[in-house]
Amino acid sequence: MAPLVYLCVRPQVDAADGEYASFHQAMSVGESGLERWNLVDDDLPADAFERWRGFVVGGSPFNTTDADDTKSAEQVRIEAGLQAVARTAVAGRTTALFTCFGIGVASRALGGEVTREYPEGTGPTGIRLTDAGRQDLLFGGLEAEFTALTAHKEAIERLPEGAVLLATNDECPVQAFRIGDRLYATQFHPEPTGVAFTERMTIYRNHGYFDADEYDTVAAVVLAADLDEPQRLLRRFAEIF
């Protein structure tokens, strides 16, 4: 059984390659410590929960709140796979960390609500741990306030039943939550360095996350940000689980 797997949910190959590399580097696992499965092209394998001990899920240009009749076959397959992982983690049969797009799919699958009322600009933002977050096994090792990167069009409006809010900020009230002790989710991106994030920005320059003409200005702010704590979160996840 392999320790962990990165579930790719990005159709853009360059962005997916970069995101996988960022997760692998941030988690500080060996060459075989983080496998990769592409949900864009393949269903979640039938033996997924026997094959891998845990899952990390990255971002995607898809949105959970897209109308069902507009979702492509790829998006439908991706959401079905992530829903299965979320339900299995809540049942205690695997461990999962959902980020970005993944937090919305996991929330909706478990009875929460997703909205476009809290869009986040592209770049660094302040994250505050809640009291529960400061006491949490995974988040409790982080600074109570830290900087992370965001770029989102949707967010969580209502947490799933039983979810514990771990992190927040004024712009987007749900920045991280936990259900049970095996499912974690973050709205922010924990994995990229500033350089990796600006490379991703280049790929999504015309996807509506920021004004394309402001690329240089936004990139400069990203590159100046201190992003140590989000990456520590991933290292702790790999160590603990």
C-alpha positions as CSV (number, residue, x, y, z in Angstrom):
1,M,0.0,0.0,0.0
2,A,1.5,3.4,-1.0
3,P,1.5,6.1,1.6
4,L,-0.4,8.9,-0.2
5,V,-1.8,9.8,-3.6
6,Y,-2.3,13.2,-5.2
7,L,-5.7,13.3,-7.1
8,C,-5.3,15.5,-10.1
9,V,-8.5,17.5,-11.0
10,R,-6.9,20.0,-13.4
11,P,-7.4,19.5,-17.2
12,Q,-4.5,21.8,-17.9
13,V,-1.5,19.5,-18.0
14,D,1.1,22.1,-17.2
15,A,-0.8,23.3,-14.1
16,A,-1.4,19.8,-12.9
17,D,2.3,18.9,-13.3
18,G,3.3,22.0,-11.3
19,E,0.7,21.3,-8.6
20,Y,1.8,17.7,-8.1
21,A,5.4,18.9,-7.9
22,S,4.4,21.5,-5.3
23,F,2.6,19.0,-3.1
24,H,5.5,16.5,-3.4
25,Q,8.0,19.1,-2.4
26,A,6.0,20.7,0.4
27,M,5.2,17.3,2.0
28,S,8.9,16.3,2.0
29,V,8.1,12.7,1.1
30,G,10.5,10.4,-0.8
31,E,10.4,9.7,-4.5
32,S,7.7,7.0,-4.0
33,G,5.9,8.7,-1.1
34,L,3.3,10.5,-3.2
35,E,1.7,8.8,-6.2
36,R,-0.5,10.5,-8.7
37,W,-3.9,9.6,-10.1
38,N,-5.6,11.7,-12.9
39,L,-9.3,11.9,-12.3
40,V,-9.7,14.1,-15.4
41,D,-9.1,11.0,-17.5
42,D,-9.8,8.0,-15.3
43,D,-12.4,7.0,-12.7
44,L,-11.2,6.5,-9.1
45,P,-9.9,2.9,-9.2
46,A,-12.1,0.2,-7.5
47,D,-9.2,-0.6,-5.1
48,A,-8.4,3.0,-4.2
49,F,-8.9,2.6,-0.5
50,E,-6.8,-0.5,-0.4
51,R,-4.1,0.9,-2.7
52,W,-3.5,4.2,-0.9
53,R,-3.4,5.2,2.8
54,G,-4.6,8.7,2.2
55,F,-5.4,11.4,-0.4
56,V,-4.5,15.0,-1.2
57,V,-6.7,17.0,-3.6
58,G,-5.7,20.1,-5.4
59,G,-7.4,22.8,-7.3
60,S,-9.3,23.1,-10.6
61,P,-10.8,25.7,-12.9
62,F,-14.1,23.8,-12.4
63,N,-16.6,25.1,-9.9
64,T,-18.9,23.0,-7.7
65,T,-21.6,25.6,-8.2
66,D,-21.6,25.2,-12.0
67,A,-25.1,24.2,-13.2
68,D,-25.3,20.4,-13.5
69,D,-26.4,20.6,-17.2
70,T,-23.2,22.5,-18.0
71,K,-20.8,20.1,-16.4
72,S,-18.6,18.2,-18.7
73,A,-18.1,14.4,-18.5
74,E,-14.6,15.1,-16.9
75,Q,-16.1,17.3,-14.2
76,V,-18.8,14.8,-13.4
77,R,-16.2,12.0,-13.1
78,I,-14.0,14.2,-10.9
79,E,-16.8,15.1,-8.6
80,A,-17.9,11.5,-8.3
81,G,-14.4,10.4,-7.3
82,L,-13.9,13.2,-4.8
83,Q,-17.3,12.5,-3.2
84,A,-16.4,8.8,-2.7
85,V,-13.1,9.9,-1.0
86,A,-14.9,12.3,1.2
87,R,-17.5,9.8,2.4
88,T,-14.9,7.2,3.0
89,A,-12.7,9.5,5.0
90,V,-15.7,10.6,7.2
91,A,-16.4,6.9,7.7
92,G,-12.8,6.6,9.1
93,R,-11.6,4.2,6.4
94,T,-9.1,6.6,4.8
95,T,-7.5,10.0,5.4
96,A,-8.0,13.0,3.0
97,L,-7.0,16.6,2.7
98,F,-9.1,18.5,0.2
99,T,-7.9,22.0,-1.0
100,C,-9.3,24.7,-3.2
101,F,-11.9,23.2,-5.6
102,G,-11.9,20.0,-3.4
103,I,-13.3,21.7,-0.3
104,G,-16.5,22.6,-2.2
105,V,-17.0,19.1,-3.6
106,A,-16.4,17.5,-0.2
107,S,-18.7,20.0,1.6
108,R,-21.6,19.5,-0.8
109,A,-21.2,15.7,-0.8
110,L,-21.5,15.7,3.0
111,G,-24.5,18.0,3.2
112,G,-22.9,21.5,3.3
113,E,-23.6,24.4,1.0
114,V,-21.3,26.2,-1.5
115,T,-21.8,29.7,-2.6
116,R,-20.3,32.4,-4.9
117,E,-20.8,35.0,-2.2
118,Y,-17.2,34.9,-1.0
119,P,-14.9,35.1,-4.0
120,E,-11.3,35.6,-3.2
121,G,-8.8,37.6,-5.2
122,T,-5.5,36.1,-6.5
123,G,-2.7,36.5,-4.0
124,P,-1.8,36.3,-0.3
125,T,-4.4,36.7,2.4
126,G,-4.3,36.4,6.2
127,I,-5.6,33.2,7.8
128,R,-6.6,33.0,11.5
129,L,-6.9,29.7,13.4
130,T,-10.0,29.3,15.5
131,D,-9.8,28.0,19.1
132,A,-10.5,24.5,17.7
133,G,-7.8,25.0,15.1
134,R,-5.2,25.9,17.7
135,Q,-6.1,22.6,19.5
136,D,-6.3,20.5,16.4
137,L,-3.8,17.6,15.8
138,L,-2.9,18.9,12.4
139,F,-3.4,22.7,12.5
140,G,-2.3,23.1,16.1
141,G,1.3,23.1,15.2
142,L,0.9,26.2,13.1
143,E,1.2,29.9,14.0
144,A,-2.2,31.2,15.1
145,E,-2.1,33.7,12.2
146,F,-0.3,33.2,8.9
147,T,-0.3,34.1,5.2
148,A,-1.6,31.8,2.5
149,L,-2.5,32.1,-1.2
150,T,-6.0,32.2,-2.6
151,A,-7.7,32.5,-6.0
152,H,-11.3,31.3,-5.9
153,K,-14.7,32.1,-7.3
154,E,-16.7,30.1,-4.7
155,A,-16.5,29.1,-1.0
156,I,-18.4,27.4,1.8
157,E,-21.7,29.0,2.9
158,R,-22.7,26.3,5.4
159,L,-20.5,23.7,6.9
160,P,-21.5,20.0,6.7
161,E,-23.1,18.6,9.9
162,G,-20.4,17.7,12.4
163,A,-17.7,19.8,10.8
164,V,-15.3,21.8,13.0
165,L,-14.2,25.2,11.8
166,L,-10.4,25.4,12.0
167,A,-9.5,28.6,10.2
168,T,-11.2,31.7,9.0
169,N,-10.7,35.3,7.8
170,D,-12.9,38.3,7.2
171,E,-13.2,37.9,3.4
172,C,-14.1,34.1,3.5
173,P,-15.4,32.8,6.8
174,V,-14.6,29.1,6.1
175,Q,-10.9,28.7,5.4
176,A,-10.5,25.2,6.8
177,F,-12.5,22.6,8.6
178,R,-12.3,19.0,9.9
179,I,-14.9,16.3,10.1
180,G,-14.0,13.5,12.5
181,D,-10.3,13.0,12.6
182,R,-9.6,11.8,9.1
183,L,-11.0,14.5,6.8
184,Y,-9.5,17.9,6.4
185,A,-10.3,20.7,3.9
186,T,-8.8,24.1,3.2
187,Q,-10.1,26.9,1.0
188,F,-6.6,28.3,0.6
189,H,-3.8,26.7,-1.3
190,P,-1.2,25.2,1.1
191,E,1.2,23.7,-1.5
192,P,2.7,26.3,-3.8
193,T,5.8,28.5,-3.3
194,G,5.4,32.0,-4.6
195,V,7.3,31.1,-7.8
196,A,5.1,28.0,-8.4
197,F,2.0,30.1,-7.9
198,T,3.0,32.8,-10.4
199,E,3.7,30.0,-12.9
200,R,0.2,28.8,-12.4
201,M,-1.1,32.4,-12.7
202,T,0.5,32.4,-16.2
203,I,-1.6,29.4,-17.2
204,Y,-4.8,30.8,-15.9
205,R,-4.1,34.4,-16.8
206,N,-7.3,34.7,-18.9
207,H,-9.6,32.6,-16.7
208,G,-11.1,35.5,-14.7
209,Y,-9.2,35.1,-11.4
210,F,-7.5,38.4,-11.8
211,D,-7.1,41.2,-14.4
212,A,-4.7,39.8,-17.0
213,D,-3.2,43.3,-17.4
214,E,-2.3,43.3,-13.7
215,Y,-0.2,40.1,-13.8
216,D,3.1,41.7,-13.0
217,T,1.7,43.7,-10.1
218,V,-0.1,40.6,-8.6
219,A,2.9,38.4,-9.2
220,A,5.2,40.8,-7.3
221,V,2.9,40.7,-4.3
222,V,2.8,36.9,-4.4
223,L,6.6,36.6,-4.6
224,A,7.0,38.8,-1.6
225,A,4.7,36.8,0.6
226,D,5.9,34.6,3.5
227,L,4.3,31.2,2.8
228,D,6.1,28.9,5.3
229,E,3.1,28.0,7.4
230,P,0.9,26.5,4.7
231,Q,3.7,24.2,3.6
232,R,4.3,23.2,7.2
233,L,0.7,22.1,7.2
234,L,1.4,19.6,4.4
235,R,4.6,18.3,6.0
236,R,2.6,17.7,9.2
237,F,-0.1,16.0,7.2
238,A,2.4,13.6,5.7
239,E,4.1,13.0,9.1
240,I,0.9,12.4,11.0
241,F,-1.0,10.3,8.5
